[in-house]
Amino acid sequence: MNTPSYLALPHLHAELFPHLDGCRTLWPGLPGRPDSAWPPSMPWSPAMAAACLADYERACRDGASGAPVLTLGAEKAPADLSEAERRALREMAGLPAEEPRQPLRQNAQQVLLLAWLQEKQALEMAALEQKIGASRRALSGLISGVTRTAAAPRLPDENELPDWKRTLAAALAFLPDLPEDTAVVVTSRAMASAVSELDAPKKDGAPAGHHAVAVSVSALAALCGRVPADRLKQGLPDDQWQRTLTLCLPDALSMSHLSASALAAWLSETFRGLPSGIIFDCDGVVIDSRAANIEYYNYLREYLGLPKLTREQEDFVQAATVHQAMDAIFPRPLQPLLRDAAKKISYVRDIMPHIGCYPGLHDVLDFCRASGVLLAMNTNRTDGLDMLLDNCRLHGYFDPIVLASHVPHPKPAPDGALLILEQWKTSPEKVLFIGDSASDKGAAEGASIPFLCFQTDGLAPQSVSDFSTLLRAMKMCER
């Protein structure tokens, strides 16, 4: 009996997904290919690929542009410039139009090399954060005399990895080399969710923990965006464009929010009742500010003649600090103009009407206060919080409130959470952190605090859809 053949996508490093017998990774053409990697026919030799990667690494290390590594080539981060923005900047600077696009496979190999590099750097950063967190826990234990439990090994969150759409589009460029009997194992939660929405016909023979579906190449390419799909349609042979692939979607990616009874069981198991304290994120958990943030940034972009934020950029600015958001979504040559644009905005008139609390929040806060559960806030905001607390009737609930400006490193660093633990004089296993973003999760994990995700699908195994469910679960724990 033949062993099934699988190819993992969109992740290129085997460390980023669970081991599966017979599953290979896509190799971007570098020297030293492991036996577990599949080598399609690349346009560049291994030596040329290594030289290209070295150039990318050198540019990133030197910081010549001050931009993230993904702005160096075809692969771009969620907050990078759109095609329209790049054209506008080139016209303003009097630069000629961009050169014609490179051949399909050469451009695809560049994207794969950049994706491979970003994954490598994300894995290294996660390992470094793990080591720093362990050192901080050890030092805290020596000072307090309380032994800190070791945190589980941390892997990069999905938003720290390359955009799955661009990696997938690059991989599809090498489709003619992929054997017909090879199934694709989807390793990205976001990609699995997008494929699930296609309502593709199911297939048999999926590995344990997965379910298989049949998806046409044209449908997969469409998920990557109009421009990549057009390039693939023009560059692939007709029989490959019309080909159907078997995709294996991990069952674990179909995570849903916990019911009140399931959440109560997890709280009871984790804390033997209620936690002694709860750390709340601000935006996206306590304050529903997404619409206000989008309105504000879109006003500034419109003033500068830029298009509105994409959905990916909207998600990015919601979790980032103000400075990170400004650097990411506004080209640096245009940033000096932002001061004049901001002067035309009235925060009370234009922004405050879009801000409010999530339903049921006050009920949860009142219950916690009556039950003796400490409450704190850890936010990446740097200022302007007093007006929000007044507007939402939240003064007096949280102590302490830790802003990004209060600590050396904002979330996802655990500095704010560790400061709260220090002021509360308690240990991390007695505290719950409620957040909605990867930066919240990273801060909780770095401080060894149990994490509960609020509303965001697929961010963590334990997630809750609303505060009314959380309140019912907490009341069950109190009985």
Secondary structure, DSSP 8 states (H G I E B T S, - for coil): ----EEEEES--SGGGS---TTEEEE--S-SS--TTEE----SS-HHHHHHHHHHHHHHHHHTSS-S-GGGGSS---TTS--HHHHHHHHHHTT---------HHHHHHHHHHHHHHHHHHHHHHHHHHHHHHHHHHHHHHHHH-------------GGGS--HHHHHHHHHTTGGGS-TTEEEEE--HHHHHHHHTT---EES---TTEEEEEEEHHHHHHHT-HHHHHHHHHHS-HHHHT-EEEEEEEGGG------HHHHHHHHHHHHSSS-SEEEE-TBTTTEE-HHHHHHHHHHHHHHTT-----HHHHHHHHHS-HHHHHHHHS-GGGGGGHHHHHHT--IIIIIGGG-EE-TTHHHHHHHHHHHT-EEEEE-S--S-HHHHHHHTT-TTT-SSEE-GGGSSS-TTSSHHHHHHHHHHT--GGGEEEEESSHHHHHHHHHTT--EEEES-TTS-SSEES-HHHHHHHHHHHH-
